[in-house]
Amino acid sequence: MQLSVKNVEGNIFKEFKAEAVREGLPVGKSLTLAMKFWLEKKERKNKMSILDIKTKNWTKGSEKTSEDIDKILYENGNSH
């Protein structure tokens, strides 16, 4: 498919084209991959669940951080 696109920022297109050349890809193929990536990212974001959130591996000694935060928030008379 051949198409024309208006209102593309020149400096962005130049950077994009240069990256496509470095990767050894035609600009059209690179643009197709970029659009596909964008659409898939948008789709994944819309389907995100609480189960997709990864836990943080905190360092040793931080086991009671949640309790410390609760103490600061609720036991020092800061309830509003």
QUIMO-V590856 format. One record per residue. N is the residue number from 1. RES is the residue in one small letter. SS is DSSP state (h for helix, s for strand, l for the rest). PHI is phi as a letter, one per 30 degrees, with the letter a starting at -180 (999 if undefined). PSI is psi as a letter, one per 40 degrees, with the letter a starting at -180 (999 if undefined). Layout:
{{N/RES/SS/PHI/PSI} {N/RES/SS/PHI/PSI}}
This chain:
{{1/m/l/999/h} {2/q/l/c/h} {3/l/l/b/i} {4/s/l/c/i} {5/v/l/b/h} {6/k/l/c/i} {7/n/l/i/f} {8/v/l/c/h} {9/e/l/d/h} {10/g/h/e/d} {11/n/h/d/d} {12/i/h/d/d} {13/f/h/d/d} {14/k/h/d/d} {15/e/h/d/d} {16/f/h/d/d} {17/k/h/d/d} {18/a/h/d/d} {19/e/h/d/d} {20/a/h/d/d} {21/v/h/d/d} {22/r/h/d/d} {23/e/h/d/e} {24/g/l/i/f} {25/l/l/c/i} {26/p/l/d/i} {27/v/h/e/d} {28/g/h/d/d} {29/k/h/d/d} {30/s/h/d/d} {31/l/h/d/d} {32/t/h/d/d} {33/l/h/d/d} {34/a/h/d/d} {35/m/h/d/d} {36/k/h/d/d} {37/f/h/e/d} {38/w/h/d/d} {39/l/h/d/d} {40/e/h/d/d} {41/k/h/d/d} {42/k/h/d/d} {43/e/h/d/d} {44/r/h/d/d} {45/k/h/d/d} {46/n/h/d/d} {47/k/l/c/e} {48/m/l/d/i} {49/s/l/b/i} {50/i/h/e/d} {51/l/h/d/e} {52/d/h/d/e} {53/i/l/d/h} {54/k/l/c/i} {55/t/l/d/i} {56/k/l/c/h} {57/n/l/d/g} {58/w/l/d/i} {59/t/l/d/i} {60/k/l/d/h} {61/g/l/j/e} {62/s/l/c/e} {63/e/l/d/d} {64/k/l/c/e} {65/t/h/e/d} {66/s/h/d/d} {67/e/h/d/d} {68/d/h/d/d} {69/i/h/d/d} {70/d/h/e/d} {71/k/h/d/d} {72/i/h/d/d} {73/l/h/d/d} {74/y/h/c/d} {75/e/l/c/e} {76/n/l/c/f} {77/g/l/i/f} {78/n/l/c/e} {79/s/l/d/h} {80/h/l/c/999}}
